[in-house]
Amino acid sequence: MKLAKVLGTVVSTHKEPSLTGTKFLLVQMLDAAGNDLPEYEVAADCVGAGLTEVVLVSRGSAARQISTKDRYPVDALIVAIVDTVAVGNDLTYSKRDAL
């Protein structure tokens, strides 16, 4: 999994039928300190993430193996909204402080 920040939404009216009702978000990957990386991805959202939230993105075959759908045709899936990130003894991100 990777840390990422939600930058926006991606709307698609024509898509694979099994993706009907799926929300897509544009995310920017982050390093452990919360700094932006020059890597962007479109990820399906199964947790209701919102703009500017820090999330965990599952990628590859793991993104297709959620319990609610078989054969979910995605390569990136937002699986959690992050509350805190700590590296060693340093708190590098806190959702409470980001509000």
MODELLER restraints for C-alpha pairs under 7 A, 6 or more apart:
rsr = mdl.restraints
at = mdl.atoms
rsr.add(forms.Gaussian(group=physical.xy_distance, feature=features.Distance(at['CA:1:A'], at['CA:56:A']), mean=6.20, stdev=0.5))
rsr.add(forms.Gaussian(group=physical.xy_distance, feature=features.Distance(at['CA:1:A'], at['CA:57:A']), mean=5.36, stdev=0.5))
rsr.add(forms.Gaussian(group=physical.xy_distance, feature=features.Distance(at['CA:1:A'], at['CA:58:A']), mean=4.61, stdev=0.5))
rsr.add(forms.Gaussian(group=physical.xy_distance, feature=features.Distance(at['CA:1:A'], at['CA:59:A']), mean=6.49, stdev=0.5))
rsr.add(forms.Gaussian(group=physical.xy_distance, feature=features.Distance(at['CA:2:A'], at['CA:29:A']), mean=6.99, stdev=0.5))
rsr.add(forms.Gaussian(group=physical.xy_distance, feature=features.Distance(at['CA:2:A'], at['CA:56:A']), mean=5.61, stdev=0.5))
rsr.add(forms.Gaussian(group=physical.xy_distance, feature=features.Distance(at['CA:2:A'], at['CA:57:A']), mean=5.25, stdev=0.5))
rsr.add(forms.Gaussian(group=physical.xy_distance, feature=features.Distance(at['CA:2:A'], at['CA:58:A']), mean=6.75, stdev=0.5))
rsr.add(forms.Gaussian(group=physical.xy_distance, feature=features.Distance(at['CA:3:A'], at['CA:29:A']), mean=5.88, stdev=0.5))
rsr.add(forms.Gaussian(group=physical.xy_distance, feature=features.Distance(at['CA:3:A'], at['CA:30:A']), mean=5.37, stdev=0.5))
rsr.add(forms.Gaussian(group=physical.xy_distance, feature=features.Distance(at['CA:3:A'], at['CA:54:A']), mean=6.89, stdev=0.5))
rsr.add(forms.Gaussian(group=physical.xy_distance, feature=features.Distance(at['CA:3:A'], at['CA:55:A']), mean=5.85, stdev=0.5))
rsr.add(forms.Gaussian(group=physical.xy_distance, feature=features.Distance(at['CA:3:A'], at['CA:56:A']), mean=4.92, stdev=0.5))
rsr.add(forms.Gaussian(group=physical.xy_distance, feature=features.Distance(at['CA:3:A'], at['CA:57:A']), mean=6.37, stdev=0.5))
rsr.add(forms.Gaussian(group=physical.xy_distance, feature=features.Distance(at['CA:4:A'], at['CA:27:A']), mean=5.86, stdev=0.5))
rsr.add(forms.Gaussian(group=physical.xy_distance, feature=features.Distance(at['CA:4:A'], at['CA:28:A']), mean=5.24, stdev=0.5))
rsr.add(forms.Gaussian(group=physical.xy_distance, feature=features.Distance(at['CA:4:A'], at['CA:29:A']), mean=4.11, stdev=0.5))
rsr.add(forms.Gaussian(group=physical.xy_distance, feature=features.Distance(at['CA:4:A'], at['CA:30:A']), mean=5.08, stdev=0.5))
rsr.add(forms.Gaussian(group=physical.xy_distance, feature=features.Distance(at['CA:4:A'], at['CA:54:A']), mean=5.61, stdev=0.5))
rsr.add(forms.Gaussian(group=physical.xy_distance, feature=features.Distance(at['CA:4:A'], at['CA:55:A']), mean=5.37, stdev=0.5))
rsr.add(forms.Gaussian(group=physical.xy_distance, feature=features.Distance(at['CA:4:A'], at['CA:56:A']), mean=6.29, stdev=0.5))
rsr.add(forms.Gaussian(group=physical.xy_distance, feature=features.Distance(at['CA:4:A'], at['CA:57:A']), mean=6.81, stdev=0.5))
rsr.add(forms.Gaussian(group=physical.xy_distance, feature=features.Distance(at['CA:5:A'], at['CA:27:A']), mean=5.36, stdev=0.5))
rsr.add(forms.Gaussian(group=physical.xy_distance, feature=features.Distance(at['CA:5:A'], at['CA:28:A']), mean=5.27, stdev=0.5))
rsr.add(forms.Gaussian(group=physical.xy_distance, feature=features.Distance(at['CA:5:A'], at['CA:29:A']), mean=6.45, stdev=0.5))
rsr.add(forms.Gaussian(group=physical.xy_distance, feature=features.Distance(at['CA:5:A'], at['CA:30:A']), mean=6.98, stdev=0.5))
rsr.add(forms.Gaussian(group=physical.xy_distance, feature=features.Distance(at['CA:5:A'], at['CA:52:A']), mean=5.79, stdev=0.5))
rsr.add(forms.Gaussian(group=physical.xy_distance, feature=features.Distance(at['CA:5:A'], at['CA:53:A']), mean=5.64, stdev=0.5))
rsr.add(forms.Gaussian(group=physical.xy_distance, feature=features.Distance(at['CA:5:A'], at['CA:54:A']), mean=4.45, stdev=0.5))
rsr.add(forms.Gaussian(group=physical.xy_distance, feature=features.Distance(at['CA:5:A'], at['CA:55:A']), mean=6.13, stdev=0.5))
rsr.add(forms.Gaussian(group=physical.xy_distance, feature=features.Distance(at['CA:6:A'], at['CA:25:A']), mean=6.65, stdev=0.5))
rsr.add(forms.Gaussian(group=physical.xy_distance, feature=features.Distance(at['CA:6:A'], at['CA:26:A']), mean=6.04, stdev=0.5))
rsr.add(forms.Gaussian(group=physical.xy_distance, feature=features.Distance(at['CA:6:A'], at['CA:27:A']), mean=4.48, stdev=0.5))
rsr.add(forms.Gaussian(group=physical.xy_distance, feature=features.Distance(at['CA:6:A'], at['CA:28:A']), mean=6.58, stdev=0.5))
rsr.add(forms.Gaussian(group=physical.xy_distance, feature=features.Distance(at['CA:6:A'], at['CA:50:A']), mean=6.77, stdev=0.5))
rsr.add(forms.Gaussian(group=physical.xy_distance, feature=features.Distance(at['CA:6:A'], at['CA:51:A']), mean=5.22, stdev=0.5))
rsr.add(forms.Gaussian(group=physical.xy_distance, feature=features.Distance(at['CA:6:A'], at['CA:52:A']), mean=4.90, stdev=0.5))
rsr.add(forms.Gaussian(group=physical.xy_distance, feature=features.Distance(at['CA:6:A'], at['CA:53:A']), mean=5.57, stdev=0.5))
rsr.add(forms.Gaussian(group=physical.xy_distance, feature=features.Distance(at['CA:6:A'], at['CA:54:A']), mean=6.52, stdev=0.5))
rsr.add(forms.Gaussian(group=physical.xy_distance, feature=features.Distance(at['CA:7:A'], at['CA:26:A']), mean=5.53, stdev=0.5))
rsr.add(forms.Gaussian(group=physical.xy_distance, feature=features.Distance(at['CA:7:A'], at['CA:27:A']), mean=5.42, stdev=0.5))
rsr.add(forms.Gaussian(group=physical.xy_distance, feature=features.Distance(at['CA:7:A'], at['CA:28:A']), mean=6.79, stdev=0.5))
rsr.add(forms.Gaussian(group=physical.xy_distance, feature=features.Distance(at['CA:7:A'], at['CA:51:A']), mean=5.89, stdev=0.5))
rsr.add(forms.Gaussian(group=physical.xy_distance, feature=features.Distance(at['CA:7:A'], at['CA:52:A']), mean=5.91, stdev=0.5))
rsr.add(forms.Gaussian(group=physical.xy_distance, feature=features.Distance(at['CA:8:A'], at['CA:25:A']), mean=5.72, stdev=0.5))
rsr.add(forms.Gaussian(group=physical.xy_distance, feature=features.Distance(at['CA:8:A'], at['CA:26:A']), mean=5.10, stdev=0.5))
rsr.add(forms.Gaussian(group=physical.xy_distance, feature=features.Distance(at['CA:8:A'], at['CA:51:A']), mean=6.07, stdev=0.5))
rsr.add(forms.Gaussian(group=physical.xy_distance, feature=features.Distance(at['CA:9:A'], at['CA:24:A']), mean=5.97, stdev=0.5))
rsr.add(forms.Gaussian(group=physical.xy_distance, feature=features.Distance(at['CA:9:A'], at['CA:25:A']), mean=4.35, stdev=0.5))
rsr.add(forms.Gaussian(group=physical.xy_distance, feature=features.Distance(at['CA:9:A'], at['CA:26:A']), mean=5.62, stdev=0.5))
rsr.add(forms.Gaussian(group=physical.xy_distance, feature=features.Distance(at['CA:10:A'], at['CA:24:A']), mean=5.27, stdev=0.5))
rsr.add(forms.Gaussian(group=physical.xy_distance, feature=features.Distance(at['CA:10:A'], at['CA:25:A']), mean=5.54, stdev=0.5))
rsr.add(forms.Gaussian(group=physical.xy_distance, feature=features.Distance(at['CA:10:A'], at['CA:26:A']), mean=6.44, stdev=0.5))
rsr.add(forms.Gaussian(group=physical.xy_distance, feature=features.Distance(at['CA:11:A'], at['CA:24:A']), mean=6.87, stdev=0.5))
rsr.add(forms.Gaussian(group=physical.xy_distance, feature=features.Distance(at['CA:22:A'], at['CA:44:A']), mean=6.58, stdev=0.5))
rsr.add(forms.Gaussian(group=physical.xy_distance, feature=features.Distance(at['CA:23:A'], at['CA:44:A']), mean=5.80, stdev=0.5))
rsr.add(forms.Gaussian(group=physical.xy_distance, feature=features.Distance(at['CA:23:A'], at['CA:45:A']), mean=5.53, stdev=0.5))
rsr.add(forms.Gaussian(group=physical.xy_distance, feature=features.Distance(at['CA:24:A'], at['CA:42:A']), mean=6.47, stdev=0.5))
rsr.add(forms.Gaussian(group=physical.xy_distance, feature=features.Distance(at['CA:24:A'], at['CA:43:A']), mean=5.59, stdev=0.5))
rsr.add(forms.Gaussian(group=physical.xy_distance, feature=features.Distance(at['CA:24:A'], at['CA:44:A']), mean=4.52, stdev=0.5))
rsr.add(forms.Gaussian(group=physical.xy_distance, feature=features.Distance(at['CA:24:A'], at['CA:45:A']), mean=5.93, stdev=0.5))
rsr.add(forms.Gaussian(group=physical.xy_distance, feature=features.Distance(at['CA:25:A'], at['CA:42:A']), mean=5.58, stdev=0.5))
rsr.add(forms.Gaussian(group=physical.xy_distance, feature=features.Distance(at['CA:25:A'], at['CA:43:A']), mean=5.44, stdev=0.5))
rsr.add(forms.Gaussian(group=physical.xy_distance, feature=features.Distance(at['CA:25:A'], at['CA:44:A']), mean=6.37, stdev=0.5))
rsr.add(forms.Gaussian(group=physical.xy_distance, feature=features.Distance(at['CA:25:A'], at['CA:45:A']), mean=6.79, stdev=0.5))
rsr.add(forms.Gaussian(group=physical.xy_distance, feature=features.Distance(at['CA:26:A'], at['CA:41:A']), mean=5.85, stdev=0.5))
rsr.add(forms.Gaussian(group=physical.xy_distance, feature=features.Distance(at['CA:26:A'], at['CA:42:A']), mean=4.59, stdev=0.5))
rsr.add(forms.Gaussian(group=physical.xy_distance, feature=features.Distance(at['CA:26:A'], at['CA:43:A']), mean=6.50, stdev=0.5))
rsr.add(forms.Gaussian(group=physical.xy_distance, feature=features.Distance(at['CA:27:A'], at['CA:40:A']), mean=5.66, stdev=0.5))
rsr.add(forms.Gaussian(group=physical.xy_distance, feature=features.Distance(at['CA:27:A'], at['CA:41:A']), mean=5.44, stdev=0.5))
rsr.add(forms.Gaussian(group=physical.xy_distance, feature=features.Distance(at['CA:27:A'], at['CA:42:A']), mean=6.20, stdev=0.5))
rsr.add(forms.Gaussian(group=physical.xy_distance, feature=features.Distance(at['CA:28:A'], at['CA:36:A']), mean=6.79, stdev=0.5))
rsr.add(forms.Gaussian(group=physical.xy_distance, feature=features.Distance(at['CA:28:A'], at['CA:37:A']), mean=6.88, stdev=0.5))
rsr.add(forms.Gaussian(group=physical.xy_distance, feature=features.Distance(at['CA:28:A'], at['CA:39:A']), mean=5.90, stdev=0.5))
rsr.add(forms.Gaussian(group=physical.xy_distance, feature=features.Distance(at['CA:28:A'], at['CA:40:A']), mean=4.50, stdev=0.5))
rsr.add(forms.Gaussian(group=physical.xy_distance, feature=features.Distance(at['CA:28:A'], at['CA:41:A']), mean=6.58, stdev=0.5))
rsr.add(forms.Gaussian(group=physical.xy_distance, feature=features.Distance(at['CA:29:A'], at['CA:36:A']), mean=6.25, stdev=0.5))
rsr.add(forms.Gaussian(group=physical.xy_distance, feature=features.Distance(at['CA:29:A'], at['CA:37:A']), mean=5.41, stdev=0.5))
rsr.add(forms.Gaussian(group=physical.xy_distance, feature=features.Distance(at['CA:29:A'], at['CA:39:A']), mean=5.61, stdev=0.5))
rsr.add(forms.Gaussian(group=physical.xy_distance, feature=features.Distance(at['CA:29:A'], at['CA:40:A']), mean=6.19, stdev=0.5))
rsr.add(forms.Gaussian(group=physical.xy_distance, feature=features.Distance(at['CA:30:A'], at['CA:36:A']), mean=4.72, stdev=0.5))
rsr.add(forms.Gaussian(group=physical.xy_distance, feature=features.Distance(at['CA:30:A'], at['CA:37:A']), mean=5.27, stdev=0.5))
rsr.add(forms.Gaussian(group=physical.xy_distance, feature=features.Distance(at['CA:31:A'], at['CA:37:A']), mean=6.53, stdev=0.5))
rsr.add(forms.Gaussian(group=physical.xy_distance, feature=features.Distance(at['CA:33:A'], at['CA:92:A']), mean=5.39, stdev=0.5))
rsr.add(forms.Gaussian(group=physical.xy_distance, feature=features.Distance(at['CA:34:A'], at['CA:92:A']), mean=6.57, stdev=0.5))
rsr.add(forms.Gaussian(group=physical.xy_distance, feature=features.Distance(at['CA:34:A'], at['CA:93:A']), mean=6.67, stdev=0.5))
rsr.add(forms.Gaussian(group=physical.xy_distance, feature=features.Distance(at['CA:43:A'], at['CA:76:A']), mean=4.67, stdev=0.5))
rsr.add(forms.Gaussian(group=physical.xy_distance, feature=features.Distance(at['CA:43:A'], at['CA:77:A']), mean=4.99, stdev=0.5))
rsr.add(forms.Gaussian(group=physical.xy_distance, feature=features.Distance(at['CA:43:A'], at['CA:78:A']), mean=6.20, stdev=0.5))
rsr.add(forms.Gaussian(group=physical.xy_distance, feature=features.Distance(at['CA:44:A'], at['CA:76:A']), mean=6.36, stdev=0.5))
rsr.add(forms.Gaussian(group=physical.xy_distance, feature=features.Distance(at['CA:44:A'], at['CA:77:A']), mean=4.75, stdev=0.5))
rsr.add(forms.Gaussian(group=physical.xy_distance, feature=features.Distance(at['CA:44:A'], at['CA:78:A']), mean=6.09, stdev=0.5))
rsr.add(forms.Gaussian(group=physical.xy_distance, feature=features.Distance(at['CA:45:A'], at['CA:77:A']), mean=5.86, stdev=0.5))
rsr.add(forms.Gaussian(group=physical.xy_distance, feature=features.Distance(at['CA:45:A'], at['CA:78:A']), mean=4.80, stdev=0.5))
rsr.add(forms.Gaussian(group=physical.xy_distance, feature=features.Distance(at['CA:46:A'], at['CA:78:A']), mean=6.16, stdev=0.5))
rsr.add(forms.Gaussian(group=physical.xy_distance, feature=features.Distance(at['CA:46:A'], at['CA:79:A']), mean=6.21, stdev=0.5))
rsr.add(forms.Gaussian(group=physical.xy_distance, feature=features.Distance(at['CA:47:A'], at['CA:78:A']), mean=6.87, stdev=0.5))
rsr.add(forms.Gaussian(group=physical.xy_distance, feature=features.Distance(at['CA:47:A'], at['CA:79:A']), mean=6.16, stdev=0.5))
rsr.add(forms.Gaussian(group=physical.xy_distance, feature=features.Distance(at['CA:47:A'], at['CA:80:A']), mean=6.29, stdev=0.5))
rsr.add(forms.Gaussian(group=physical.xy_distance, feature=features.Distance(at['CA:49:A'], at['CA:81:A']), mean=6.43, stdev=0.5))
rsr.add(forms.Gaussian(group=physical.xy_distance, feature=features.Distance(at['CA:54:A'], at['CA:81:A']), mean=6.15, stdev=0.5))
rsr.add(forms.Gaussian(group=physical.xy_distance, feature=features.Distance(at['CA:54:A'], at['CA:82:A']), mean=5.52, stdev=0.5))
rsr.add(forms.Gaussian(group=physical.xy_distance, feature=features.Distance(at['CA:55:A'], at['CA:78:A']), mean=6.56, stdev=0.5))
rsr.add(forms.Gaussian(group=physical.xy_distance, feature=features.Distance(at['CA:55:A'], at['CA:80:A']), mean=5.57, stdev=0.5))
rsr.add(forms.Gaussian(group=physical.xy_distance, feature=features.Distance(at['CA:55:A'], at['CA:81:A']), mean=4.42, stdev=0.5))
rsr.add(forms.Gaussian(group=physical.xy_distance, feature=features.Distance(at['CA:55:A'], at['CA:82:A']), mean=5.17, stdev=0.5))
rsr.add(forms.Gaussian(group=physical.xy_distance, feature=features.Distance(at['CA:56:A'], at['CA:78:A']), mean=5.79, stdev=0.5))
rsr.add(forms.Gaussian(group=physical.xy_distance, feature=features.Distance(at['CA:56:A'], at['CA:79:A']), mean=5.86, stdev=0.5))
rsr.add(forms.Gaussian(group=physical.xy_distance, feature=features.Distance(at['CA:56:A'], at['CA:80:A']), mean=5.15, stdev=0.5))
rsr.add(forms.Gaussian(group=physical.xy_distance, feature=features.Distance(at['CA:56:A'], at['CA:81:A']), mean=6.43, stdev=0.5))
rsr.add(forms.Gaussian(group=physical.xy_distance, feature=features.Distance(at['CA:56:A'], at['CA:82:A']), mean=6.79, stdev=0.5))
rsr.add(forms.Gaussian(group=physical.xy_distance, feature=features.Distance(at['CA:57:A'], at['CA:76:A']), mean=6.31, stdev=0.5))
rsr.add(forms.Gaussian(group=physical.xy_distance, feature=features.Distance(at['CA:57:A'], at['CA:77:A']), mean=5.45, stdev=0.5))
rsr.add(forms.Gaussian(group=physical.xy_distance, feature=features.Distance(at['CA:57:A'], at['CA:78:A']), mean=4.50, stdev=0.5))
rsr.add(forms.Gaussian(group=physical.xy_distance, feature=features.Distance(at['CA:57:A'], at['CA:79:A']), mean=6.02, stdev=0.5))
rsr.add(forms.Gaussian(group=physical.xy_distance, feature=features.Distance(at['CA:58:A'], at['CA:76:A']), mean=5.65, stdev=0.5))
rsr.add(forms.Gaussian(group=physical.xy_distance, feature=features.Distance(at['CA:58:A'], at['CA:77:A']), mean=5.23, stdev=0.5))
rsr.add(forms.Gaussian(group=physical.xy_distance, feature=features.Distance(at['CA:58:A'], at['CA:78:A']), mean=6.32, stdev=0.5))
rsr.add(forms.Gaussian(group=physical.xy_distance, feature=features.Distance(at['CA:58:A'], at['CA:79:A']), mean=6.55, stdev=0.5))
rsr.add(forms.Gaussian(group=physical.xy_distance, feature=features.Distance(at['CA:59:A'], at['CA:75:A']), mean=5.41, stdev=0.5))
rsr.add(forms.Gaussian(group=physical.xy_distance, feature=features.Distance(at['CA:59:A'], at['CA:76:A']), mean=4.42, stdev=0.5))
rsr.add(forms.Gaussian(group=physical.xy_distance, feature=features.Distance(at['CA:59:A'], at['CA:77:A']), mean=6.45, stdev=0.5))
rsr.add(forms.Gaussian(group=physical.xy_distance, feature=features.Distance(at['CA:60:A'], at['CA:75:A']), mean=4.78, stdev=0.5))
rsr.add(forms.Gaussian(group=physical.xy_distance, feature=features.Distance(at['CA:60:A'], at['CA:76:A']), mean=6.45, stdev=0.5))
rsr.add(forms.Gaussian(group=physical.xy_distance, feature=features.Distance(at['CA:61:A'], at['CA:75:A']), mean=6.93, stdev=0.5))
rsr.add(forms.Gaussian(group=physical.xy_distance, feature=features.Distance(at['CA:63:A'], at['CA:74:A']), mean=6.51, stdev=0.5))
rsr.add(forms.Gaussian(group=physical.xy_distance, feature=features.Distance(at['CA:63:A'], at['CA:75:A']), mean=5.91, stdev=0.5))
rsr.add(forms.Gaussian(group=physical.xy_distance, feature=features.Distance(at['CA:63:A'], at['CA:76:A']), mean=5.59, stdev=0.5))
rsr.add(forms.Gaussian(group=physical.xy_distance, feature=features.Distance(at['CA:63:A'], at['CA:77:A']), mean=5.23, stdev=0.5))
rsr.add(forms.Gaussian(group=physical.xy_distance, feature=features.Distance(at['CA:64:A'], at['CA:71:A']), mean=6.08, stdev=0.5))
rsr.add(forms.Gaussian(group=physical.xy_distance, feature=features.Distance(at['CA:64:A'], at['CA:72:A']), mean=4.80, stdev=0.5))
rsr.add(forms.Gaussian(group=physical.xy_distance, feature=features.Distance(at['CA:64:A'], at['CA:73:A']), mean=6.31, stdev=0.5))
rsr.add(forms.Gaussian(group=physical.xy_distance, feature=features.Distance(at['CA:64:A'], at['CA:74:A']), mean=6.08, stdev=0.5))
rsr.add(forms.Gaussian(group=physical.xy_distance, feature=features.Distance(at['CA:83:A'], at['CA:94:A']), mean=5.86, stdev=0.5))
rsr.add(forms.Gaussian(group=physical.xy_distance, feature=features.Distance(at['CA:83:A'], at['CA:95:A']), mean=5.02, stdev=0.5))
rsr.add(forms.Gaussian(group=physical.xy_distance, feature=features.Distance(at['CA:84:A'], at['CA:93:A']), mean=5.25, stdev=0.5))
rsr.add(forms.Gaussian(group=physical.xy_distance, feature=features.Distance(at['CA:84:A'], at['CA:94:A']), mean=4.43, stdev=0.5))
rsr.add(forms.Gaussian(group=physical.xy_distance, feature=features.Distance(at['CA:84:A'], at['CA:95:A']), mean=6.21, stdev=0.5))
rsr.add(forms.Gaussian(group=physical.xy_distance, feature=features.Distance(at['CA:85:A'], at['CA:91:A']), mean=5.98, stdev=0.5))
rsr.add(forms.Gaussian(group=physical.xy_distance, feature=features.Distance(at['CA:85:A'], at['CA:92:A']), mean=5.57, stdev=0.5))
rsr.add(forms.Gaussian(group=physical.xy_distance, feature=features.Distance(at['CA:85:A'], at['CA:93:A']), mean=4.96, stdev=0.5))
rsr.add(forms.Gaussian(group=physical.xy_distance, feature=features.Distance(at['CA:85:A'], at['CA:94:A']), mean=6.67, stdev=0.5))
rsr.add(forms.Gaussian(group=physical.xy_distance, feature=features.Distance(at['CA:86:A'], at['CA:92:A']), mean=5.46, stdev=0.5))
rsr.add(forms.Gaussian(group=physical.xy_distance, feature=features.Distance(at['CA:86:A'], at['CA:93:A']), mean=6.99, stdev=0.5))
